[in-house]
Amino acid sequence: MPANEDKPRAEGLARFLLALSMLLAPCVYVARLALAEPVTAPRSSRPLWANTLLLTVGRWPTPARLPEGPSFAALSSSGIDLAGLFAASDRPGPAAVSLLTGRFVLNHGVASPDQSLPPGAWTLASSALESGARTAAFLQADFVSRHGIGGFETAREAPDVSLADLAAQAGDWLAAHAGERRFLWLHAERPGQGGAELEAALGQLWSRLGERKEQFQTLTVFTALAGPERGEPDLGLRVPLRLQLPNGVNARRRAEVLLSQVDLAGTLRELLRLPGPSRARGQAALQSRSESGYQALEGADVQEPLWIDGSFGSLARWPDLRAVARPTSPGAAPALDLFRLPRWNAGPEAAEPLASGERSAAEDRFWRLRSRLLEGATSAVPSGAAASGAVPSGD
């Protein structure tokens, strides 16, 4: 065949392949929406090669002040401060579930010590495990077994063991899996005097990673599950959050935003490029605001509604409105206290009661938000059900 006839054929084939790819792209996008959490930014199919250290404490008395010592000083100087983080509940167990699932208590259903996630619920740990990482939890509480937080190959829950001993066990686990990607959760039930034990624990873990210079390939997170006990929930449930990113990952040094602990799961999922929940497996999607923390690291001013469930009832905040739903008699609708906020990050002391003529619209906003958060909600199962998939001991 003459060479001048090959050129039109090649051009025709190229046009056909281009048209085919344009037709297939929307189908792929729709399939991702239907079967998994929507992804709004380009993401590599491979997870980030980074270890994850999640260090939590049950209740931290002063959100703005971290433990003193060289390790936390390094975390403060080279890490990121996300000011304005709120616990998802005033109960540490349900707050821990929100932290690991990226879902509000209203949505994941675990609101008390006798409730657990249903089997197969998505967690950060299960996502890390699916991506090929080794996972472990060393806790001074029984959050994994009691609330069914799945995805941990190793789960050691020892309320009576000192944090120093528990951190030593966690350090040994890090060393035993040197050279592999690891997701480690270490929880201290109490901060101790000045946070000295937390400082020692963080230093010990960093030291074990430093034996192979892996501290530069580690994402370190410190936060509390609950804040100081105060009269108003949005005063008492402010908690600290510090992140130190692996080398080569850039973000803002400080972000003045209003975030919930549910945002942390979405943030870590985006940073580590972990797989999200799959509706095909019956897993509930992350909350609609799951990428807010990641956007805050990129410099966006996030002003999403905030929701907290706890023993006090429910609290919702918008940039201009604060609503507290306090429980009444069983079976009756909660009593709504509505307040105007002068600015989006104002404390409750600056709030003013809403005029009667504005209450109807505000109540409608509250109930519509509650309905939206209940979309895709799951029902908890009795605590202690074999839902966690954790191994109590061993590697």
NORCORHU-V516853 format. One record per backbone hydrogen bond with DSSP energy under -1.0 kcal/mol. NH is the residue of the N-H (numbers start at 1). CO is the residue of the C=O. If there is no record, write none. Layout:
nh->[NH	NH]
co->[CO	CO]
//
This chain:
nh->[5	9	10	11	12	13	14	15	16	17	18	19	20	21	22	23	24	25	28	29	30	31	32	33	34	35	36	37	48	50	51	52	53	54	55	56	57	58	60	65	73	74	75	76	77	78	80	81	82	83	83	86	87	95	96	97	98	99	100	101	102	107	108	109	111	115	116	117	121	124	127	128	129	130	131	132	133	134	136	137	138	139	140	146	147	150	154	155	156	158	161	166	167	168	169	170	171	172	173	174	175	176	177	178	180	183	184	185	186	187	188	196	199	200	201	202	203	204	205	206	207	208	209	210	212	213	214	217	219	220	221	222	223	225	235	236	237	239	242	243	244	247	249	252	255	257	257	259	261	263	264	267	268	269	270	271	272	274	281	282	283	287	290	292	295	296	297	298	299	300	302	306	308	309	310	313	314	315	316	317	318	322	323	324	325	326	332	335	337	339	340	341	346	350	351	352	354	358	362	363	364	365	366	367	368	369	370	371	372	373	374	377	378	381	383	385	387]
co->[2	5	6	7	8	9	10	11	12	13	14	15	16	17	18	19	20	21	24	25	26	27	28	29	30	31	32	277	272	48	217	182	219	184	221	186	223	188	226	62	69	70	71	72	73	74	243	253	241	81	255	259	237	91	92	93	94	95	96	97	98	104	104	105	109	112	381	147	118	100	123	124	125	126	127	129	128	181	183	154	185	156	187	142	143	148	135	391	137	139	158	162	163	164	165	166	167	168	169	170	171	172	173	175	177	134	52	136	54	138	56	193	195	196	197	198	199	200	201	202	203	204	205	206	209	210	209	214	51	244	53	242	55	57	232	232	233	85	222	80	220	216	246	297	81	83	255	84	86	260	261	263	264	265	266	267	268	269	278	279	278	102	287	289	291	292	293	294	296	295	300	317	315	88	313	310	325	308	323	306	321	339	316	337	314	335	329	326	324	322	352	320	343	347	348	340	338	355	358	359	360	361	362	363	364	365	366	367	368	369	370	374	107	116	114	382	385]
//
